[in-house]
């Protein structure tokens, strides 16, 4: 037997990131005040297995949207690497254009993400035509996709965005994202603005499309129920850092990071028996400009001790990864058993 | 699942486009319609002046000087050299309108391009273009136009250059702010995320959305430009006699202000009518385009 036979088959993730960092510079005024930095995303790593959905949750301002823009290469990371099907993505023009065929995005604001002067058909055919598809083929794709997302092409292709409802517009945006036949679709709060019944329809549509087109999803949301419903893996962000990530069932059943617990405790549950008794979260997240030197959650954490003034690493805990000193008893946190 | 050929060739329910909506709204506004009629009459009669009058605008008869309006053969009277006023006003409209409209079109082209680039590219490019614009902006426009035309020497081309230079900065500003607004919208981001290049994005996604404010602004600039070009001719920096031009006619008829005030005021009436019409039309356009 060779070595190869012994190693388990490695599956290449559809999209992965290693140690992404992004800092924005804030200049308060031009009068000699030193520039300050907003740590939008720090040491951000994940793998997105083919055919799965990764949910990203966190409070507003925690860097979820910056993460999406980093993954889309709409902003340039300061350091770190993004891999598409195992291949590093360079920022060379031609590579980026190819990358953009494979990774598409659906935005939160369904009306701002459609050009008000273009018909629905023109909006959907735009991207394929940028990539050299003929008008005729692009139109055919647009009609097929509109039909697939549940909008009658004969009625909708010639319309303008303001004549559609929010749910219809978001369906158009989904069709638009699929027009390039991508491998990965990033949804940045894509269903947050829809009302609940429409949201449910769109979520089911997304699940169908994922299976049908062999897609992988990154699903950014502040709605923990939605993330639980649609995701296979979940990633919890706090102030630009991943504090916990793992299979969605495990994270929701046994959250290990105090922040994840607080988040889940704040989640409205239909069943009163399910209520988690966790440390209530107090105060606002500190400004991402003046970050605490150690654990970023320490100022709001009920379990904070002196060791929390040092930056915790991501610790493996079975299939989940937790960035907390309590995750490893050897680190000397007195309450380490709390999260076991 | 493929869409059948029939479905593709069938004409889908096509909604009213933005511009046809604007046009319909404009036609419902009485003031705008009145302005468009006034402008159409003046512009068409200037173009077809030779068909409307048999006089030569440059040749007069000394015995027929400063006849009041409605004199035999001279509907609007004659000027200080005995030339038919109506003829001179019609022919003069050609020069006045050209000198009012052409600088605005040139400023729209140059200023619009600079503003779009500044707004879309941002960063240093924006800073350089906008600060350079501010320098020109710091001077009162009519003074600057006089100064430039004076420095270049009198003449039509120089007056044209002076007016264009003066009109570029406001055009850059309006375009830049409109572009900056549109650029930050998600559909531009989405276009970028689908791999479209800058020029394609500007052509497909930016221009259509900034055109409305730019057209409104350019229309209001037309009323300013008409007055400024007449002003330049009035002080002798534009058209040269005997070419008829409204501003120049105002100047040469100054001496007649006491003997024939009606005649002396006629070119001013035309300047006023055209300028006001453009101004009101721009207001009408603004409200017609203001729909989301």
Interface residues (C-beta under 8 A of the other chain):
Chain A: X72 X74 X96 X97 X100 X101 X104 X105 X107 X108 X109 X112 X113 X114 X115 X116 X117 X118 X119 X121 X123 X126 X127 X130 X131 X139 X140 X143 X144 X147 X148 X153 X154 X155 X156 X157 X158 X159 X160 X162 X163 X173 X176 X180
Chain B: X1 X2 X3 X7 X8 X10 X12 X13 X14 X15 X17 X18 X185 X186 X187 X189 X190 X191 X192 X193 X194 X195 X196 X197 X200 X204 X205 X208 X209 X292
